[in-house]
Amino acid sequence: MKTHVMKQMISLCMVFCSLGCSQNDKSSKNVTLLDFTLSEQDKKEIMALAENIPLILSEEGYGAYEQHFHADYTNWYMTNDKVSDRADFLARVKQWHDAGNRATKSTIVPIAFIPVDASTVLFLNAQQEVFHNETSQDEANLRDMRFISIYKKVEGQWQLFHTGFIDNPYNN
């Protein structure tokens, strides 16, 4: 998928993501396109990966963390409009992790699952991460973000194929 097309699609989804996202609402919408449906088990697996990915890095290490990213993974940090490929994104994460930084808590609020095909799902969610940052004087830092992610099922396991996120301007 071309980067500019992906950015347009994600921008539209982020508008949707910002509508009525209450941190106390643990429900999610199920949007169906092209008659593809998503099982409750697949939803649970995607939500678990989304919520646990920062903790996998902290608790299991970089090797376990990187296995959850598809070979063609990309990341778009919307604030500075930077798109990173898998190698660049993971190198920055590794550098941050090697400096002693650790996520200590992660919670998500699912907003919508949009099945694209039998093995590809667009997932919109709000996410809060609490982490210890070696470069900060604070004991814990909170980051409140809005994510649009594309998950692909590869050999029976969900992997992150693309993430686009922005910090919640009302809380950060």
PyMOL commands that set and color helices and strands:
alter all, ss='L'
color gray80, all
select helices_A, chain A and resi 3-18+40-60+62-66+86-98
alter helices_A, ss='H'
color red, helices_A
select strands_A, chain A and resi 29-30+69-77+82-85+102-117+120-132+141-154+157-167
alter strands_A, ss='S'
color yellow, strands_A
deselect
rebuild
show_as cartoon
